[in-house]
């Protein structure tokens, strides 16, 4: 199996929304196709990848460093013992001549290519990615279904409480039992009214999570936590700057209910620093590392092993991103669930068209690879570079 071509494009993310920190009206994503000489059913195997929302397209880094390194590597140096492309060897080739540290935008570029390589390998073996992962790394065990929650509740222009409630009613109608909403973008009193309005719809605090997107300082995070702690919320997400581990540890002494964070940490080393120094509690807190943004699945596997060594279960991991790649990982590695974007970040958010959510859970199709071809609006973008 050989890589014969790698192509990338920049695609817009169609979301005129905002959280407490940024708006997404100008957000873009990189989409790549890794073309191989392997043939399945008379057609060449092509793997696809893209980056999650919240980080911009990586066209420059892909074209200048990471695609050339893969393309120029000796073909045999990228293969495993079966003659298939080895994602770990590809990762090493991409990261050649890169200094340690500085896990910013390059982690996104590598993650895009890593996703496409795993898609290609699973297709070459004619199995879904979740099954490939279960067989290789989890003793053949996989979850039949994954718990998922609907992420929304963004600040839309002109959107009031009634519109927010209608949005959450829609998610419940789609089969979700838990939802998440953005907070921190308006004064506390206004956010409390928004939270109470959503609780009227979902019925219980455990069915609602709130997300600050790293906006608060410690004093504000503590104040907000005191205001919401009696709601019994599913979790209080990213209340602080993601790299301020000491502040997280301080907040954990003041806020006893579950905290969630990690989506803006892009390496095993940063993930480990959070576990070592962030004061998080493995019996209740949620880790949201996004494999598509953090050097891909090769690095995520290292992160899972690090967590186990520190006494954390993969069940505490609920990846950020709301995409099919993370969903396959959640099922195959038996994580705690996966984020979902049923209405935003088109065409990248959401799952395959034939994967219905029932009672807050979703099963994956028995289709080779990640399953992008079964999501019509996303496949319409990807097939252009196939």
GUDOZA-666459 format. One record per residue (C-alpha): residue number from 1; residue in three letters; y, x, z. Coordinates in nm, 3 decimals. Layout:
BEGIN
+-----+------+---------+---------+---------+
| seq | type |      c2 |      c1 |      c3 |
+-----+------+---------+---------+---------+
| NUM |  Ala |       Y |       X |       Z |
...
+-----+------+---------+---------+---------+
This chain:
BEGIN
+-----+------+---------+---------+---------+
| seq | type |      c2 |      c1 |      c3 |
+-----+------+---------+---------+---------+
|   1 |  Unk |   0.000 |   0.000 |   0.000 |
|   2 |  Unk |   0.332 |   0.147 |  -0.109 |
|   3 |  Unk |   0.696 |   0.043 |  -0.088 |
|   4 |  Unk |   0.824 |   0.028 |  -0.445 |
|   5 |  Unk |   1.171 |  -0.123 |  -0.392 |
|   6 |  Unk |   1.408 |  -0.229 |  -0.115 |
|   7 |  Unk |   1.695 |  -0.467 |  -0.186 |
|   8 |  Unk |   1.967 |  -0.605 |   0.040 |
|   9 |  Unk |   2.243 |  -0.863 |   0.013 |
|  10 |  Unk |   2.515 |  -0.997 |   0.242 |
|  11 |  Unk |   2.498 |  -1.369 |   0.313 |
|  12 |  Unk |   2.747 |  -1.588 |   0.504 |
|  13 |  Unk |   2.648 |  -1.777 |   0.818 |
|  14 |  Unk |   2.790 |  -2.124 |   0.777 |
|  15 |  Unk |   2.916 |  -2.212 |   1.127 |
|  16 |  Unk |   3.273 |  -2.318 |   1.202 |
|  17 |  Unk |   3.219 |  -2.290 |   1.577 |
|  18 |  Unk |   3.319 |  -2.074 |   1.873 |
|  19 |  Unk |   3.188 |  -1.963 |   2.210 |
|  20 |  Unk |   3.389 |  -1.821 |   2.500 |
|  21 |  Unk |   3.437 |  -1.490 |   2.318 |
|  22 |  Unk |   3.425 |  -1.522 |   1.938 |
|  23 |  Unk |   3.426 |  -1.770 |   1.653 |
|  24 |  Unk |   3.162 |  -1.760 |   1.384 |
|  25 |  Unk |   3.360 |  -1.875 |   1.082 |
|  26 |  Unk |   3.361 |  -1.526 |   0.929 |
|  27 |  Unk |   3.013 |  -1.419 |   1.044 |
|  28 |  Unk |   2.776 |  -1.264 |   0.790 |
|  29 |  Unk |   2.414 |  -1.148 |   0.787 |
|  30 |  Unk |   2.215 |  -0.889 |   0.595 |
|  31 |  Unk |   1.907 |  -1.008 |   0.408 |
|  32 |  Unk |   1.655 |  -0.754 |   0.280 |
|  33 |  Unk |   1.343 |  -0.763 |   0.065 |
|  34 |  Unk |   1.081 |  -0.487 |   0.091 |
|  35 |  Unk |   0.873 |  -0.497 |  -0.228 |
|  36 |  Unk |   0.528 |  -0.337 |  -0.221 |
|  37 |  Unk |   0.252 |  -0.264 |  -0.470 |
|  38 |  Unk |  -0.004 |  -0.462 |  -0.268 |
|  39 |  Unk |  -0.126 |  -0.771 |  -0.452 |
|  40 |  Unk |  -0.226 |  -1.105 |  -0.299 |
|  41 |  Unk |  -0.329 |  -1.390 |  -0.529 |
|  42 |  Unk |  -0.205 |  -1.192 |  -0.827 |
|  43 |  Unk |   0.148 |  -1.143 |  -0.688 |
|  44 |  Unk |   0.308 |  -0.841 |  -0.522 |
|  45 |  Unk |   0.354 |  -0.864 |  -0.147 |
|  46 |  Unk |   0.723 |  -0.883 |  -0.051 |
|  47 |  Unk |   0.846 |  -0.877 |   0.306 |
|  48 |  Unk |   1.179 |  -1.029 |   0.410 |
|  49 |  Unk |   1.416 |  -0.969 |   0.699 |
|  50 |  Unk |   1.762 |  -1.058 |   0.826 |
|  51 |  Unk |   1.974 |  -1.004 |   1.135 |
|  52 |  Unk |   2.038 |  -1.261 |   1.403 |
|  53 |  Unk |   2.371 |  -1.433 |   1.455 |
|  54 |  Unk |   2.638 |  -1.263 |   1.660 |
|  55 |  Unk |   2.629 |  -0.931 |   1.471 |
|  56 |  Unk |   2.765 |  -0.882 |   1.123 |
|  57 |  Unk |   2.585 |  -0.771 |   0.807 |
|  58 |  Unk |   2.488 |  -0.403 |   0.794 |
|  59 |  Unk |   2.520 |  -0.333 |   0.421 |
|  60 |  Unk |   2.681 |   0.009 |   0.469 |
|  61 |  Unk |   2.430 |   0.145 |   0.719 |
|  62 |  Unk |   2.138 |   0.007 |   0.522 |
|  63 |  Unk |   2.255 |   0.161 |   0.196 |
|  64 |  Unk |   2.374 |   0.494 |   0.332 |
|  65 |  Unk |   2.100 |   0.583 |   0.580 |
|  66 |  Unk |   1.808 |   0.356 |   0.648 |
|  67 |  Unk |   1.697 |   0.232 |   0.307 |
|  68 |  Unk |   1.718 |   0.583 |   0.153 |
|  69 |  Unk |   1.509 |   0.730 |   0.435 |
|  70 |  Unk |   1.233 |   0.477 |   0.376 |
|  71 |  Unk |   1.252 |   0.512 |   0.000 |
|  72 |  Unk |   1.245 |   0.891 |   0.008 |
|  73 |  Unk |   0.965 |   0.929 |   0.264 |
|  74 |  Unk |   0.630 |   1.051 |   0.135 |
|  75 |  Unk |   0.432 |   0.730 |   0.072 |
|  76 |  Unk |   0.124 |   0.845 |   0.265 |
|  77 |  Unk |   0.338 |   0.927 |   0.569 |
|  78 |  Unk |   0.415 |   0.555 |   0.609 |
|  79 |  Unk |   0.054 |   0.433 |   0.609 |
|  80 |  Unk |  -0.191 |   0.351 |   0.886 |
|  81 |  Unk |  -0.566 |   0.414 |   0.893 |
|  82 |  Unk |  -0.633 |   0.104 |   0.683 |
|  83 |  Unk |  -0.398 |   0.217 |   0.407 |
|  84 |  Unk |  -0.141 |  -0.045 |   0.501 |
|  85 |  Unk |   0.225 |   0.020 |   0.575 |
|  86 |  Unk |   0.258 |   0.117 |   0.940 |
|  87 |  Unk |   0.573 |  -0.034 |   1.100 |
|  88 |  Unk |   0.584 |   0.240 |   1.365 |
|  89 |  Unk |   0.571 |   0.518 |   1.104 |
|  90 |  Unk |   0.839 |   0.340 |   0.903 |
|  91 |  Unk |   1.052 |   0.313 |   1.217 |
|  92 |  Unk |   1.017 |   0.686 |   1.280 |
|  93 |  Unk |   1.119 |   0.760 |   0.921 |
|  94 |  Unk |   1.426 |   0.540 |   0.949 |
|  95 |  Unk |   1.532 |   0.701 |   1.275 |
|  96 |  Unk |   1.486 |   1.060 |   1.155 |
|  97 |  Unk |   1.797 |   1.270 |   1.219 |
|  98 |  Unk |   1.947 |   1.009 |   1.452 |
|  99 |  Unk |   2.069 |   1.120 |   1.795 |
| 100 |  Unk |   1.955 |   0.925 |   2.100 |
| 101 |  Unk |   2.194 |   0.677 |   2.258 |
| 102 |  Unk |   2.462 |   0.475 |   2.083 |
| 103 |  Unk |   2.252 |   0.166 |   2.028 |
| 104 |  Unk |   2.521 |  -0.036 |   1.853 |
| 105 |  Unk |   2.518 |  -0.140 |   1.491 |
| 106 |  Unk |   2.237 |   0.088 |   1.373 |
| 107 |  Unk |   1.990 |  -0.106 |   1.589 |
| 108 |  Unk |   2.074 |  -0.413 |   1.381 |
| 109 |  Unk |   2.020 |  -0.236 |   1.048 |
| 110 |  Unk |   1.684 |  -0.095 |   1.158 |
| 111 |  Unk |   1.586 |  -0.435 |   1.296 |
| 112 |  Unk |   1.647 |  -0.604 |   0.960 |
| 113 |  Unk |   1.413 |  -0.363 |   0.781 |
| 114 |  Unk |   1.158 |  -0.370 |   1.062 |
| 115 |  Unk |   1.134 |  -0.749 |   1.030 |
| 116 |  Unk |   1.069 |  -0.725 |   0.657 |
| 117 |  Unk |   0.802 |  -0.458 |   0.706 |
| 118 |  Unk |   0.612 |  -0.670 |   0.959 |
| 119 |  Unk |   0.636 |  -0.969 |   0.725 |
| 120 |  Unk |   0.486 |  -0.759 |   0.444 |
| 121 |  Unk |   0.204 |  -0.620 |   0.659 |
| 122 |  Unk |   0.101 |  -0.963 |   0.785 |
| 123 |  Unk |   0.106 |  -1.099 |   0.430 |
| 124 |  Unk |  -0.106 |  -0.808 |   0.308 |
| 125 |  Unk |  -0.362 |  -0.890 |   0.578 |
| 126 |  Unk |  -0.330 |  -1.262 |   0.490 |
| 127 |  Unk |  -0.258 |  -1.369 |   0.847 |
| 128 |  Unk |   0.044 |  -1.512 |   1.027 |
| 129 |  Unk |   0.247 |  -1.255 |   1.215 |
| 130 |  Unk |   0.174 |  -1.423 |   1.548 |
| 131 |  Unk |  -0.200 |  -1.376 |   1.493 |
| 132 |  Unk |  -0.157 |  -1.014 |   1.384 |
| 133 |  Unk |   0.035 |  -0.945 |   1.706 |
| 134 |  Unk |  -0.214 |  -1.128 |   1.925 |
| 135 |  Unk |  -0.506 |  -0.937 |   1.776 |
| 136 |  Unk |  -0.339 |  -0.594 |   1.787 |
| 137 |  Unk |  -0.149 |  -0.609 |   2.114 |
| 138 |  Unk |  -0.261 |  -0.904 |   2.325 |
| 139 |  Unk |  -0.640 |  -0.903 |   2.326 |
| 140 |  Unk |  -0.657 |  -1.178 |   2.067 |
| 141 |  Unk |  -0.477 |  -1.423 |   2.294 |
| 142 |  Unk |  -0.191 |  -1.637 |   2.162 |
| 143 |  Unk |  -0.016 |  -1.952 |   2.274 |
| 144 |  Unk |  -0.100 |  -2.269 |   2.087 |
| 145 |  Unk |   0.263 |  -2.375 |   2.109 |
| 146 |  Unk |   0.591 |  -2.219 |   2.221 |
| 147 |  Unk |   0.843 |  -2.376 |   2.455 |
| 148 |  Unk |   1.180 |  -2.397 |   2.281 |
| 149 |  Unk |   1.525 |  -2.515 |   2.379 |
| 150 |  Unk |   1.813 |  -2.633 |   2.163 |
| 151 |  Unk |   2.117 |  -2.405 |   2.180 |
| 152 |  Unk |   2.445 |  -2.576 |   2.103 |
| 153 |  Unk |   2.739 |  -2.719 |   2.291 |
| 154 |  Unk |   2.985 |  -2.489 |   2.113 |
| 155 |  Unk |   3.359 |  -2.540 |   2.111 |
| 156 |  Unk |   3.428 |  -2.723 |   1.785 |
| 157 |  Unk |   3.784 |  -2.804 |   1.675 |
| 158 |  Unk |   3.874 |  -3.151 |   1.802 |
| 159 |  Unk |   3.541 |  -3.206 |   1.976 |
| 160 |  Unk |   3.563 |  -3.403 |   2.300 |
| 161 |  Unk |   3.314 |  -3.515 |   2.561 |
| 162 |  Unk |   3.179 |  -3.800 |   2.350 |
| 163 |  Unk |   3.107 |  -3.561 |   2.063 |
| 164 |  Unk |   2.935 |  -3.320 |   2.301 |
| 165 |  Unk |   2.718 |  -3.600 |   2.436 |
| 166 |  Unk |   2.629 |  -3.718 |   2.086 |
| 167 |  Unk |   2.520 |  -3.364 |   1.998 |
| 168 |  Unk |   2.287 |  -3.347 |   2.297 |
| 169 |  Unk |   2.146 |  -3.693 |   2.222 |
| 170 |  Unk |   2.065 |  -3.564 |   1.875 |
| 171 |  Unk |   1.872 |  -3.267 |   2.016 |
| 172 |  Unk |   1.670 |  -3.491 |   2.244 |
| 173 |  Unk |   1.596 |  -3.713 |   1.946 |
| 174 |  Unk |   1.463 |  -3.408 |   1.758 |
| 175 |  Unk |   1.207 |  -3.354 |   2.032 |
| 176 |  Unk |   1.378 |  -3.098 |   2.256 |
| 177 |  Unk |   1.354 |  -3.149 |   2.630 |
| 178 |  Unk |   1.597 |  -2.871 |   2.729 |
| 179 |  Unk |   1.939 |  -2.787 |   2.584 |
| 180 |  Unk |   2.200 |  -2.517 |   2.629 |
| 181 |  Unk |   2.577 |  -2.540 |   2.608 |
| 182 |  Unk |   2.864 |  -2.292 |   2.594 |
| 183 |  Unk |   3.102 |  -2.255 |   2.887 |
| 184 |  Unk |   3.379 |  -2.018 |   2.986 |
| 185 |  Unk |   3.612 |  -2.098 |   2.696 |
| 186 |  Unk |   3.822 |  -2.351 |   2.886 |
| 187 |  Unk |   3.941 |  -2.380 |   3.249 |
| 188 |  Unk |   3.672 |  -2.434 |   3.514 |
| 189 |  Unk |   3.764 |  -2.796 |   3.583 |
| 190 |  Unk |   3.730 |  -2.883 |   3.216 |
| 191 |  Unk |   3.397 |  -2.704 |   3.184 |
| 192 |  Unk |   3.265 |  -2.890 |   3.488 |
| 193 |  Unk |   3.350 |  -3.219 |   3.317 |
| 194 |  Unk |   3.165 |  -3.099 |   3.008 |
| 195 |  Unk |   2.860 |  -3.003 |   3.214 |
| 196 |  Unk |   2.859 |  -3.336 |   3.397 |
| 197 |  Unk |   2.888 |  -3.520 |   3.066 |
| 198 |  Unk |   2.580 |  -3.340 |   2.931 |
| 199 |  Unk |   2.385 |  -3.399 |   3.253 |
| 200 |  Unk |   2.445 |  -3.771 |   3.203 |
| 201 |  Unk |   2.252 |  -3.737 |   2.876 |
| 202 |  Unk |   1.969 |  -3.498 |   2.968 |
| 203 |  Unk |   1.916 |  -3.647 |   3.313 |
| 204 |  Unk |   1.829 |  -3.340 |   3.519 |
| 205 |  Unk |   1.974 |  -2.995 |   3.579 |
| 206 |  Unk |   1.650 |  -2.819 |   3.484 |
| 207 |  Unk |   1.699 |  -2.958 |   3.134 |
| 208 |  Unk |   2.034 |  -2.781 |   3.085 |
| 209 |  Unk |   2.133 |  -2.414 |   3.066 |
| 210 |  Unk |   2.489 |  -2.283 |   3.039 |
| 211 |  Unk |   2.604 |  -1.972 |   2.852 |
| 212 |  Unk |   2.923 |  -1.772 |   2.918 |
| 213 |  Unk |   2.864 |  -1.507 |   2.649 |
| 214 |  Unk |   2.976 |  -1.226 |   2.880 |
| 215 |  Unk |   3.330 |  -1.356 |   2.927 |
| 216 |  Unk |   3.376 |  -1.349 |   3.307 |
| 217 |  Unk |   3.468 |  -1.071 |   3.546 |
| 218 |  Unk |   3.272 |  -1.065 |   3.873 |
| 219 |  Unk |   3.521 |  -1.275 |   4.072 |
| 220 |  Unk |   3.527 |  -1.547 |   3.807 |
| 221 |  Unk |   3.148 |  -1.538 |   3.767 |
| 222 |  Unk |   3.100 |  -1.589 |   4.140 |
| 223 |  Unk |   3.353 |  -1.873 |   4.146 |
| 224 |  Unk |   3.186 |  -2.044 |   3.850 |
| 225 |  Unk |   2.842 |  -1.991 |   4.004 |
| 226 |  Unk |   2.949 |  -2.157 |   4.328 |
| 227 |  Unk |   3.080 |  -2.453 |   4.131 |
| 228 |  Unk |   2.752 |  -2.508 |   3.940 |
| 229 |  Unk |   2.481 |  -2.397 |   4.182 |
| 230 |  Unk |   2.412 |  -2.748 |   4.315 |
| 231 |  Unk |   2.347 |  -2.879 |   3.963 |
| 232 |  Unk |   2.003 |  -2.712 |   3.961 |
| 233 |  Unk |   2.055 |  -2.578 |   3.607 |
| 234 |  Unk |   1.778 |  -2.411 |   3.408 |
| 235 |  Unk |   1.980 |  -2.090 |   3.405 |
| 236 |  Unk |   2.331 |  -1.939 |   3.413 |
| 237 |  Unk |   2.347 |  -1.713 |   3.107 |
| 238 |  Unk |   2.545 |  -1.395 |   3.037 |
| 239 |  Unk |   2.812 |  -1.455 |   3.301 |
| 240 |  Unk |   2.926 |  -1.090 |   3.285 |
| 241 |  Unk |   2.970 |  -0.800 |   3.046 |
| 242 |  Unk |   2.614 |  -0.717 |   2.938 |
| 243 |  Unk |   2.649 |  -0.347 |   3.029 |
| 244 |  Unk |   2.795 |  -0.401 |   3.377 |
| 245 |  Unk |   2.470 |  -0.375 |   3.567 |
| 246 |  Unk |   2.633 |  -0.334 |   3.908 |
| 247 |  Unk |   2.827 |  -0.658 |   3.863 |
| 248 |  Unk |   2.504 |  -0.839 |   3.769 |
| 249 |  Unk |   2.341 |  -0.705 |   4.085 |
| 250 |  Unk |   2.636 |  -0.823 |   4.293 |
| 251 |  Unk |   2.629 |  -1.170 |   4.136 |
| 252 |  Unk |   2.255 |  -1.199 |   4.206 |
| 253 |  Unk |   2.330 |  -1.167 |   4.577 |
| 254 |  Unk |   2.570 |  -1.462 |   4.554 |
| 255 |  Unk |   2.393 |  -1.688 |   4.304 |
| 256 |  Unk |   2.035 |  -1.772 |   4.400 |
| 257 |  Unk |   1.932 |  -1.993 |   4.102 |
| 258 |  Unk |   1.808 |  -1.835 |   3.777 |
| 259 |  Unk |   2.027 |  -1.599 |   3.576 |
| 260 |  Unk |   1.966 |  -1.505 |   3.212 |
| 261 |  Unk |   2.091 |  -1.208 |   3.012 |
| 262 |  Unk |   1.989 |  -0.930 |   2.775 |
| 263 |  Unk |   2.072 |  -1.056 |   2.426 |
| 264 |  Unk |   2.340 |  -0.790 |   2.382 |
| 265 |  Unk |   2.123 |  -0.497 |   2.488 |
| 266 |  Unk |   1.979 |  -0.327 |   2.183 |
| 267 |  Unk |   1.726 |  -0.070 |   2.297 |
| 268 |  Unk |   1.438 |  -0.023 |   2.537 |
| 269 |  Unk |   1.655 |   0.221 |   2.733 |
| 270 |  Unk |   1.933 |  -0.033 |   2.784 |
| 271 |  Unk |   1.677 |  -0.299 |   2.867 |
| 272 |  Unk |   1.530 |  -0.063 |   3.126 |
| 273 |  Unk |   1.872 |   0.005 |   3.279 |
| 274 |  Unk |   1.917 |  -0.368 |   3.326 |
| 275 |  Unk |   1.582 |  -0.392 |   3.504 |
| 276 |  Unk |   1.652 |  -0.086 |   3.718 |
| 277 |  Unk |   2.011 |  -0.158 |   3.814 |
| 278 |  Unk |   2.098 |  -0.522 |   3.733 |
| 279 |  Unk |   1.952 |  -0.682 |   4.045 |
| 280 |  Unk |   1.753 |  -0.933 |   3.841 |
| 281 |  Unk |   1.461 |  -1.111 |   4.004 |
| 282 |  Unk |   1.126 |  -1.119 |   3.822 |
| 283 |  Unk |   1.024 |  -1.447 |   3.984 |
| 284 |  Unk |   1.304 |  -1.654 |   3.831 |
| 285 |  Unk |   1.544 |  -1.472 |   3.594 |
| 286 |  Unk |   1.522 |  -1.475 |   3.214 |
| 287 |  Unk |   1.540 |  -1.178 |   2.974 |
| 288 |  Unk |   1.677 |  -1.258 |   2.629 |
| 289 |  Unk |   1.635 |  -0.936 |   2.430 |
| 290 |  Unk |   1.652 |  -1.016 |   2.057 |
| 291 |  Unk |   1.401 |  -0.812 |   1.851 |
| 292 |  Unk |   1.598 |  -0.867 |   1.530 |
| 293 |  Unk |   1.906 |  -0.698 |   1.679 |
| 294 |  Unk |   1.740 |  -0.429 |   1.888 |
| 295 |  Unk |   1.561 |  -0.199 |   1.642 |
| 296 |  Unk |   1.298 |  -0.459 |   1.559 |
| 297 |  Unk |   0.951 |  -0.538 |   1.685 |
| 298 |  Unk |   0.844 |  -0.173 |   1.715 |
| 299 |  Unk |   1.109 |  -0.128 |   1.984 |
| 300 |  Unk |   1.041 |  -0.470 |   2.136 |
| 301 |  Unk |   0.680 |  -0.369 |   2.196 |
| 302 |  Unk |   0.808 |  -0.067 |   2.388 |
| 303 |  Unk |   1.035 |  -0.296 |   2.586 |
| 304 |  Unk |   0.745 |  -0.526 |   2.677 |
| 305 |  Unk |   0.543 |  -0.229 |   2.803 |
| 306 |  Unk |   0.841 |  -0.110 |   3.007 |
| 307 |  Unk |   0.877 |  -0.454 |   3.164 |
| 308 |  Unk |   0.511 |  -0.465 |   3.260 |
| 309 |  Unk |   0.544 |  -0.122 |   3.422 |
| 310 |  Unk |   0.832 |  -0.257 |   3.631 |
| 311 |  Unk |   0.643 |  -0.565 |   3.745 |
| 312 |  Unk |   0.783 |  -0.815 |   3.497 |
| 313 |  Unk |   0.572 |  -1.062 |   3.302 |
| 314 |  Unk |   0.636 |  -1.124 |   2.930 |
| 315 |  Unk |   0.667 |  -1.489 |   3.036 |
| 316 |  Unk |   1.015 |  -1.403 |   3.166 |
| 317 |  Unk |   1.118 |  -1.313 |   2.809 |
| 318 |  Unk |   1.280 |  -1.587 |   2.603 |
| 319 |  Unk |   1.422 |  -1.410 |   2.294 |
| 320 |  Unk |   1.770 |  -1.481 |   2.164 |
| 321 |  Unk |   1.828 |  -1.564 |   1.799 |
| 322 |  Unk |   1.658 |  -1.894 |   1.728 |
| 323 |  Unk |   1.464 |  -1.758 |   1.430 |
| 324 |  Unk |   1.107 |  -1.753 |   1.302 |
| 325 |  Unk |   1.058 |  -1.381 |   1.371 |
| 326 |  Unk |   1.117 |  -1.421 |   1.746 |
| 327 |  Unk |   0.909 |  -1.740 |   1.747 |
| 328 |  Unk |   0.608 |  -1.553 |   1.605 |
| 329 |  Unk |   0.658 |  -1.285 |   1.869 |
| 330 |  Unk |   0.684 |  -1.541 |   2.149 |
| 331 |  Unk |   0.355 |  -1.701 |   2.044 |
| 332 |  Unk |   0.161 |  -1.383 |   1.964 |
| 333 |  Unk |   0.271 |  -1.188 |   2.273 |
| 334 |  Unk |   0.276 |  -1.497 |   2.499 |
| 335 |  Unk |   0.640 |  -1.478 |   2.601 |
| 336 |  Unk |   0.815 |  -1.754 |   2.791 |
| 337 |  Unk |   0.951 |  -1.936 |   2.488 |
| 338 |  Unk |   1.220 |  -1.908 |   2.224 |
| 339 |  Unk |   1.574 |  -2.014 |   2.151 |
| 340 |  Unk |   1.635 |  -2.265 |   1.872 |
| 341 |  Unk |   1.940 |  -2.353 |   1.664 |
| 342 |  Unk |   1.871 |  -2.694 |   1.510 |
| 343 |  Unk |   2.225 |  -2.747 |   1.381 |
| 344 |  Unk |   2.408 |  -2.414 |   1.356 |
| 345 |  Unk |   2.388 |  -2.073 |   1.186 |
| 346 |  Unk |   2.248 |  -2.209 |   0.862 |
| 347 |  Unk |   2.037 |  -2.109 |   0.686 |
| 348 |  Unk |   1.903 |  -1.853 |   0.936 |
| 349 |  Unk |   1.874 |  -2.068 |   1.247 |
| 350 |  Unk |   1.578 |  -2.296 |   1.295 |
| 351 |  Unk |   1.211 |  -2.283 |   1.212 |
| 352 |  Unk |   0.984 |  -2.380 |   0.923 |
| 353 |  Unk |   1.048 |  -2.727 |   0.784 |
| 354 |  Unk |   0.700 |  -2.847 |   0.879 |
| 355 |  Unk |   0.724 |  -2.721 |   1.241 |
| 356 |  Unk |   0.829 |  -3.027 |   1.436 |
| 357 |  Unk |   0.939 |  -3.002 |   1.799 |
| 358 |  Unk |   0.737 |  -3.233 |   2.025 |
| 359 |  Unk |   0.811 |  -3.259 |   2.397 |
| 360 |  Unk |   1.006 |  -2.934 |   2.384 |
| 361 |  Unk |   0.729 |  -2.735 |   2.217 |
| 362 |  Unk |   0.660 |  -2.620 |   1.864 |
| 363 |  Unk |   0.347 |  -2.489 |   1.693 |
| 364 |  Unk |   0.350 |  -2.242 |   1.405 |
| 365 |  Unk |   0.187 |  -2.293 |   1.065 |
| 366 |  Unk |  -0.118 |  -2.089 |   0.975 |
| 367 |  Unk |   0.074 |  -1.923 |   0.692 |
| 368 |  Unk |   0.068 |  -1.548 |   0.615 |
| 369 |  Unk |   0.363 |  -1.341 |   0.734 |
| 370 |  Unk |   0.657 |  -1.478 |   0.927 |
| 371 |  Unk |   0.673 |  -1.801 |   0.727 |
| 372 |  Unk |   1.016 |  -1.781 |   0.567 |
| 373 |  Unk |   0.885 |  -1.945 |   0.250 |
| 374 |  Unk |   0.831 |  -2.265 |   0.448 |
| 375 |  Unk |   1.200 |  -2.297 |   0.538 |
| 376 |  Unk |   1.363 |  -2.428 |   0.223 |
| 377 |  Unk |   1.729 |  -2.340 |   0.282 |
| 378 |  Unk |   1.645 |  -1.986 |   0.396 |
| 379 |  Unk |   1.393 |  -1.930 |   0.118 |
| 380 |  Unk |   1.659 |  -2.031 |  -0.134 |
| 381 |  Unk |   1.856 |  -1.722 |  -0.022 |
| 382 |  Unk |   1.561 |  -1.486 |   0.006 |
| 383 |  Unk |   1.395 |  -1.562 |  -0.326 |
| 384 |  Unk |   1.708 |  -1.442 |  -0.505 |
| 385 |  Unk |   1.613 |  -1.085 |  -0.411 |
| 386 |  Unk |   1.235 |  -1.124 |  -0.419 |
+-----+------+---------+---------+---------+
